[in-house]
Structures are given as structure tokens and as C-alpha cells.
């Protein structure tokens, strides 16, 4: 089963020469516990960077934390993808770096739109819970067509973001991404929806890994994969809410 989450692919649960079914196997409960640990790590550094901003009230000072968190998190994520056996160490490190990034970004948004950070957090975890319930109840079935559709949509969004990033170097902004028009808000809603559907694919992939008896360290890697999707979903929620609030 394929998933559009770049941290998961068809060979995720049979890596590093470890044959499925040998040694201690990953479990869904173990993955849940590892995910909670990563969330706490992210919360720790997010709280620290948030408090730093409250003390200075200077958005410019947060630029360094944003850069360290974003670039450092990206590098650690790449290392984790290619060295899955290192995930018990790199996954918490990724969470700490992303927390630094998210806390700084959230504080800047909070300065302009009071209360937006907590709204984005609530919507992110509320969406995650709803997607989990929909998946567990069978309301959303992960079929081949469903998977291909989500993968294609996610790939299209990634390409669009890459193009807008390149255009940004030439001081060209794309209104649909940065504006607050009706089309821009609809686009953000669409991206949030695709990010949420990626959670369903992740749940399904993790369940398959546990059923196949993947190695125990894959609990950390699977938790890392979920964190990647949750970070994306939270940022899109933040973007969507800021567009809505800016119209008031």
C-alpha cells in the first residue's frame, strides 16, 4: 500500500536487512506511545520559543529560531528517512526542532491574531481524532483508487508550493496562496482536506506494519511519519485561520 507521506513507502516496514516477523515487533499501542513522546518534545521547545517571543515582542528575533527549526528539522527528517534504524534518536530530535519552529511561527501569528494558535491546535487534533474515528469505523476505506487520488493531490500541492517558492525568489507572490480572497480560502480548505486524508493513509500504513510484525524501532519511525503530517496540517490550519481573520 502506497501513501503520499514521503516518510512512508512500499518498503518502509522491511528495511536494513531486518526480516519482518523476527525479533521484537512493533505494535499500534507502542506507536501511539512514541507519538505522544514526540508531541511532548515538540511542546517543550514550542513553549520555550513562545515564551522567548513574549519576553521580547520582537518578530525579527524569532527569525533565527524559525531558521534553525525549519532547516534543522528538514535535515534530520532526511536522515531519518534514509536511516530508519536511527529513528529512536532522530525522531525526538526532529520533534524538538519542529517545536522550535512551530512555537516561533505561532507566536508571530498570535501577535497579529490573538487566539489563533490555540484555535489551530484544537482544529488540528480535532481533525486527527475525527480521521482516526472515520478510519477505525470503516467510514473511510483505504482503497487503491482512494490512495492514488490522495497521492496525486498531495504531489500536485507539493509541486505548486515549490513553484511559488521559486517565484518568491523573484519577488512574485501568488494571490491564491497568500491572499484572503474567496478562492484563496477555498484553496486552503482544499489543502487542509488533503492533509487530513494523508492521516488516514498513515493510520492504514502503520496498522499494516504492526500486522506484518515490523521491527520494534519502526514504532519511532512511524510516530515520526505521523508528526510530519501533523506539522503540515497544523501549518495549513494556521494559514487558513489567518486568511479568515484578516477579512474581519
Steps between C-alpha positions, in 0.01 A plus 500: 500500500638840399458821698572857399686563823864515380618321814299189409530286188455142387829389662468687827430194715774276360818700525861466607503127432256427785249243391144559608394267781844461663587651838279743691223633279339843493149542637233761451498582874877539491473738207236703685730534801791607279275757331403644839869529592576686177207734557630577850847570356349741248290664772810552714697700243187669364425630849858622539504695172150633572613635837808655338273692268276614785807635676632696199189566287743524208406291192846561350668316789291191426649471152801310634285248684281454194806439282659255744174311548401487132840423347615278785170313500520446124855361523414269790189385314710403198744312724210316664351400165828353376612359838183359651693306765611837643140611553500439879748790515420708192121498543512679841762739360271576207211567739714738710609695192150518357372619836750785488377589152129465574520690828672794331263509204196463723613784727533735203153407375366537854631857520292598200200275561456434875372151573585358158764256628266317737232491231746340257613246761140408586404463135810293423447246775124505450552416134750228591250342741217517247715343228602222739139429594393506134778255415440266793123493439546420131332824393810575292639196323855509369452358154745512209308785333479694826873466555588600145275804524654625824854432375433692177340793683785520750757489222319780319500716813870433556582606143285813534676598825838440338410725206376778730821471703708546185284794392551652845872531429401736218259692727195353329216404733211272406172654628327164540762401759558826687180696445172486691257482208225242480707293257801518731295379797346219294851395394612489864196293591591260220859468625380442856271227371782328311727520805223343710456216252874433523441417866265221392766355271753522784267319742448226245869463426590479870230241558645291218848530647381372837311217331811399306717497812734784401808558725442679831699811404242563229269624775726805522514535125123466467448762771741725310294451183183604682680807637591606147133495399383669820753782458379554144136494608561748783680747271218480247245557777698804613509632143127444450402667826724800430330551163157489661601730789663754263162562334342630818 
